[in-house]
Amino acid sequence: MPIDRANDPQAFREFLDARLANGLINATLDEILDLWEYENSPQEEREETLRAIRRGLDDMYAGRTRPFEEFDAEFRRRHGLPPRR
């Protein structure tokens, strides 16, 4: 039974070796694993991820965002959570 590339340790090692050889040395393990997951996800899923990022950037550039502190305070009030210290 063939192993799916995303779950193939040898394929991951080759991926990691190639990235380290190309300057990915300063990346965190989480960043490397995220890149591995992204590169091994279905094309449709990658395209949706990019569309979501573009929508978020469009919102940011159009001023349709608000500071985290404002969101956090409202979220905590709405859900009966104590204020942040």
Secondary structure, DSSP 8 states (H G I E B T S, - for coil): ----GGG-HHHHHHHHHHHHHTTGGGS-HHHHHHHHHHHTS-HHHHHHHHHHHHHHHHHHHTT----HHHHHHHHHHHTT-----
